[in-house]
Amino acid sequence: MSVLSTQLHRTGPASRATAPMMAIDISIIIVSWNVRDCLRACLDSIERHRDDLSLEVIVVDNASTDGTPAMIRDEFPAVTLTGNDMNAGFARANNQGLAIGRGQYFLLLNPDTELHAGALATALEHAESHPGVGVVGCRAIRPDGSVQSTAFRCLRLRDIALNILVPNAVRRRVPLLGGLRYADRDLDRVQDVETVAGCFMLVRRTAWEWVGGLDESFFMYGEEAEWCHRLRRAGWTVCRHPGATILHHGGVSAEQCRDAMTLAMARSQVLLMQRTQGRLAAWMANALMMLRDLPRASVWLIVRLFAMHWGATRWAAWKRSAARFRLHAAGLLRTDFEP
């Protein structure tokens, strides 16, 4: 029987202590928002590739209006469904799932992913044979067959400064410039890394009990990097395992509200800098990000003032840059970027 709950809460020691322990290998936690068809494919892939593991699947739905809850109740009655009456964000919704999960491990899995054969067993086997590993990430394949970045170093000022001069598309392919995404590493091997992508994170229950859940100050983006940073400071290892492979469509939810998500990412990057490197670094990062958006914001203003016509796609991109520029310009007067 599915469970429907609209109560929002933070994960805390009390809620962890009351979670009953059972012989469940992995609690799979999926946060959804208006991605019914992708979620159906994701849940189907879990059923196909269970690998004889004891699993429970928890879907936390952030007030979807596309029929997601009904689809889960009708087609996947074994899935535990918990819901919110508003979009509570990625971090808070995942914490809701973590609070009720009973597994020895948690898998944070995006709804726009599909597991490949052996993904669960490979990640779990690696964690079980390496007791110091707190998080195992994966290899993610896009629908076109290309490999998506799923391992990252923590964001630093030099990365933001370099992004002003060199496009991301170039940096991802040049080892000398692509250190943020480990372009200088052989990612066909298991790697200890600083951060793994939040689309697939196998987290040891003990590690979660040690450091707590995701930081709910992050609505979306940056929360997995802050979590990995906290876990590593507590002595846990974060690794990416190429043998655990998924298909990742990417950005299905975010594309539905791209303007809002662009600003959410900008805010999260500055907050992440403050959490990991302090207030001065966050202020400098904010200023650099403002400079990055200045050229496009200026063009957007000229086009708007003179009522010039431009292609819809290019206009939308410049409009988002202008919105980010205004956000960062306001940040010049701040010394604390806590929400």
N, C-alpha and C positions, 0 to 999 in steps of 0.2 A: 504494500500500500504506500503510495507517495505521500509525502508530508508537505504541507503548504504552510509557510510561516512568513509573516511580514515584519517580524521583530528584528531590528538592527542591533548589533552588539559588537563590542571589541573582544578579542581573545585575551583572556587573562588567566592567572594561575587557577582560579576557582573553576572556570569552565574546563580547563585541561584536566583537573583532578577528578572531575565527575564523569569524564568520558570512559565508558566501560571498555575493558580490554578483551578482545576476542582473537581467535586464531585467523586473523585477516592479514594477508601479506601487504596489500596496497589499498589505500583509500584513494580513489581517483576523484579529484575535485575539478569541476568544470563550471566556469562562470559564463553565463550566456546573456546576450542582449540582442534580440531580433535577428537571430541567425539560425532559424529553425531547420532549414534544409542542410546546412553545414553540420549542425549538431547531430542530426539524424545519421549522417554519414560517419561522424566521429564515434557515436555510440555503436553503430554497426561494426566499425573496425575494432572496437574493444571486444565485442562478442567474438569476432573472428580470430583475434590474436590474444586470447586470455593466457595461453601457454600453461594451462593447468594450474594457474595461480588462484589463490583465494582473494577475490576482489570485492570491493563495494564501490559503487559509483554514486557520487553526490553531485547533483546539478543545482547551482545557486542561480536563480533567474532574476535578473535586474529589471523587472517590470516590462517584459517583452509584450508587444502588442501584435505579434505575428502568429499567434497560436502555439507558441513553444510549449507552455505548460500542458495544454491538451494533448499535443503530440506525444510528450513524454508519458503521460498517464495512459494513453491508449496503446502506444507501441512498445514502451519500455517500462512495464509495471514494476520491475525489480529495482529500478533506479530510485534513489531517494531524492525527492524534489523539495527544495526550500526556496522561497521567493521573497522578494522585496516589493513594496509598493512604490518604489522610486529606483532610479539608477544609482546604486550605492557606490559604484566604482569598483575597480578590479581588486584593490587591496582589501577593502572591507568585506566584499563578497567572498573572497577566498578565505578570509579569517573565519567567516561563518561556517564554511565547509570544514576548515581545520578543527574547529571547536567540536564538531560532532563526528568527525572521522574516527574510526576504531582501529585502523590498520597500524602495523609496525612501521610502515612508510606511507608518506603522502605523495601523490603525483598531481601536481598542478598542470592541467592540460587545457590548452585553448580549444574552443569549440570548432574552430576552422582548421583542425588538424585531423589526420587519419593515421593510425598506427600501422607500421609495417610489421611483418612477421618477425617475432623475436625481440621487438623493442623493449617490452616490459621485462622479459626474462633476462635480457642482457644487462639492462640497467640495474636490476635487482641483484643479479649475481655479482656484479662489480662492487656494489655497495656492501653486500654481505661478506665479500672476501677482503674488504678494506675498511676496517672499523673506524678509521679516522675520517672517512668521507662523509660529509654532511649532505651534499647535493650532487646529483648526477644529471647532467644535461645531455642533449642529443645532437644528432645530425638532422637537419631539416632540409627537405627537398621541395622546391617550388613546383607548381603544376607543369612548368615548361622544362623541368628536369635539372635546372641549375641548383646549386647548393646555396642556401641562405646562411648568413652569419648567425651563429648561435653561441659564440664565445667572445667575450669582450674584456678589455682591461677597464678599470675604473676611469671615468671621465676626468681629464686633467686640463689645466689651462692651456697647455701646449696644443692639445687636440682641438680646442675651440679656436685658438689662434690660427692653426693650420687650416681649419675649415673655411676661414675667410679667403684664403689664397688658393686652395686646391679643392676641386669638387669631390664629393664623396665617391662618385663612380670611379674616379682615378685612384683615390686613396685605398679603396678596397682591393685593388689589383697590384699595387706596388708595395713590396715588402718593406721598403725603407720608410714609406709614408703611412702604411696601413697597420701600424702597431695596435691601434685601438681595437681592431677586429682580428688580431693575431694573424695578419697576413704574412708575418715573418715566421710562422710556425707550420709544421707539417700536421695538418688537421686530420690526416688519415690515421693518426695514432691517438690513443687515449692521452688527454692533456689535463694537467692541473691548471686551472685558469682563475681569473679574479671574479668573473661574473658569467652566468649562462642565461640564455634567453628564457623569458617566462612562459613561452609556449609549451615547454615540457621541462618540468623540474621535479625530479624524484628526491624527496626530502626525508631524511631519517627522523622518525618521531622524537628520538632522544635529542637531536639537534634543535628541533622546534621547541621542545620543552625547556631547553637550555637558554635560548635567546628570545623566545616569543615569536609572534606571527609577523606578517607584513605590516609596515608602517602605514597607517590609514591617512596620514597627511598627504600621501600621494594618491590622487584620484585614479590616474592611469599613466603609465610610463615611469620608469625610474625606481619603482618599488622593489623589483627583483634585484637591481644592482645594490640598493641600500641594504636589502636583506642578506645578500651574499657577502657584502662588506662586514656586516655585523657577525655573520657566522664565521668568517675567516678570522676576525679579531678574537673570537671565542675559541679559536684553535681548530676549527673544522676545515676540511679540504673541500674545495669546489672543483668538479672536473667535468669535462665534456667527453662523452664516449661516442665515437663514430659508428659503433655497432648498433646503437639504439637509434633507429632511423624512423622518421615520420614524414608524411606529406603535410606541408603547411601552406594553405592558401594565402594567409597573411592579410591583416587589416580589414577584414570583412565588416566588423562592427565599426571600426574607426571611420571607414569610408562613408558611413551614413551621416556623420556629423564632422566632416573633415576640418572645418574652420575651428570648431571648439576643441578638437583633439590637437590641432596644431598649437594652440595656446596652452593646452594642458601639458604637452611635451616641453614647451619652452619653460613653463613654471617648474616642472619636475626636474629639468636639468639644472636649474639654478639651485633648487632646494637640495638636490643630490650633492652638488658641490659644497653647500654649507654643511650638510650632515657628515660628509667624508673628509673635507679639507678646511672647514672653518668659514667664518663670515667674510673675511677679507677676500678669500679666493672666490666666494660666491658673488661678491660685488664686482670683482674684476671679470668674472665669467659673464655676468649680466651685461657689463659694458662692452665686452668683445662681441657678444651676440647681437647687441644693438648695432655695432659697426658692420657686422655681417649683413644685416637686413637693410642698412641705409641705402645702398644703390637701388634695390628693387622698390623700396618704399618711396624713394624720390621719383622714380619713373611713374609709379602708381599715382602720385600726387599730381604730376604734370599731366598725365593722361586724363585724370579726373577734372582738373581745372580747365583744360581746353576742350573738354567734351569729345576727346578723340575716341575712335572706335578701335578695338583690338580683339584678337581672338579670345573666345570665352575661356579656354584653358589657361592661356598666359595671363589673362586678366585676373582670374581666380587665384593663381599662384602669387601674383604681385600683391593682390589684396590681402592675402594671408601674411605675406612678408610685412606689409604696412601695419597690420594688427600686432604682429610680434614686435615690430619696432616701437610702437606706442607702449606696449607692455614693458619692454626693457628700458625705455626712456624714463618711465615712471619709477622704475627700480633704481635709478641713479640716486634717488633721494632716500633710499632705504639702507639700513644697516643690518636688518634681520629679515630673512625671506621665509620665515615660518608662516604658514597660512593662518 
